[in-house]
């Protein structure tokens, strides 16, 4: 049975249902398999033993998602030993085009469109739309969840400063 959570997140002010396993601080991060822009598979183990920021967005073709990805791309230039992954259900081709157009070179963009592996394992799938909800997950070098934010309103920004503070505690 798929875990469903209602009244946690809204989109345009309307409640949506998140499906998948809710991830919590202290959890061992579950593996996932997504696609890189070259259509090669990518899983959590491919990120190695670095600290990981997983930036979750509905679609790179929206303003807030663009700003979220751009912000983390800038932050990555200033933090060593941190891997930043941006995951959406956008097609890999669209992600590649987005990165080229916006000079995104520090963030690894990954597509969960095929299996929703990340979304289901981390509880970010919006059931009504088959999109991922907005949020941030931070994993330490041992892939233990150290911070998680499911943004309450999908159209709003996550708490960037808090996420970066949490990462700096792990360095």
N, C-alpha and C positions, 0 to 999 in steps of 0.2 A: 504494500500500500504506500502510495506517495504521500509524504508529509505536505500539508497545506497550511499556510498561515495567512489569515485575513486581518484587516484593520491594522497592519503594521506599516504599510506603504500606500501612498496615493500617487496618482498620475493626473495632472491637471485638476487636482482637488478631489478626484474620484478614487475610492478605494479599489485596489487591485489585490489579487491573490498571488502570494509567492509560493512556489512549489520547490520541493527539494529539501535536503537536510540542512537545517539551520546550523551554521558554524558558530562556535563560541570560543572566547578566549580560553586558552589552555588545551584546546583540542589538538590532536595530531592532525595536521592538514591532510585531507584525503587527496589521492592522486587524481589527475584528470588528463584527458587527451583532447587537444584542440589542434587547429591547423595554423601554420605560419603563412606568410604571404606567398611563399613559393609552393604551397600546398603540402609541405612536409609536416608530419605529425610532430607535436611538441607536448611534452608532459612535465609534470612538476619536477621530476628528477633532472630534466634538461636544464633547469635553472641552477643546478649545482648546490653548493653549501653556502651560498651567500644569503644575506638578509633579502627578503623579497617584499616588494610592494605590489599588490595586485589591485590595479585600478579597474573597476568594473563599470562599464557604460552601456546604455541601450544602443546607441548608434553614433559613430564618429561623424556622421553627416548632420549633427545637430549642434547648436551653439555651445551649450554647456559641456557636452562631451568633447567638443573640439578644445575648449578652454581647459578642461580637466587633463586631457592628454598633453596639451602644450605645456601646462604648468608642471606636470611630472617630468616631462622631457627636460625642462630647464632645471628642475631640482636634481635630476640624475647627474647633471654635469658637475654638481657641487658636492655630491655624497659618494664616497668610495665604498666599494664592496657591497653595493646594493643593486639588485636586479629589479627593474621595473617592468611589469607586464601589464598591458592594457588588453582587456578581454571584452569582446562584444559578439553579437551574432551577425555582424556585417560579413559579407563575403570577403575572402582573402584578397581578391582583386581590388575591391573598394578600399580596403585597409592600406594596401600598397600605394594606391593612388593618393589617398589622404596623406600618408607619410611623406611622399614625394612633394606634394603641394605645400606642406606645412613644415618642411625641414625637420621632421621627426626622425632623429637618428640615435637616440639613447634609450628609447622605450621600445620594447618588443611588443608589437601588436599581434594579437592572436584571435582567431575566429572560432567560436563555439557553435557555429550555425549547424553543423552536421549532426552532432549527437547530444548537444546540450550537456556534455559531460561535466564541465566546470559548473555551469549553472545549477544542475541538479545536486552535485556533490557539495556545493556551498550554499544552496538555498536562495539563489538569485533569479530564478526563472519567473517571469510574470506570466501566469497561466493564460490570461485573456489575450495576450499579444504575442507570445512566444519570443519575447525580448528579455534581455537581462535588466534587472533593476540596477540603479546606481549605487555604488558603494566602494569601500576600500577594505582590503584584508592585508595585514602585515604578518609575515612569517619570520621567525628567527632562523638561524643557520641550521637548526635541527628540524625545521618545518613544523614548529609549534606555533599556533595562532597566538599572537601577542596583542593584536588590535583588530577589531572588526567594526565597520560602520555600514549599516543598511540605511541609506539616506531616506528620510521620512517622505519627502516629496521628490519624485523622480526628476522633476525639472529644476531642482535646486542643487547647488554645489555641495560636495562633501566638505568636511572640516579638514582642509589641507594642513593647516598649522598643527593641529593635534596629531595628524598622521605623521608628519615630519618629526615632531617632538618624540613620538613613540619610536620611530626608527633610530633617532639619535641616542635614545636610551640603550639600544641594542648594540651600538657600535663600540 
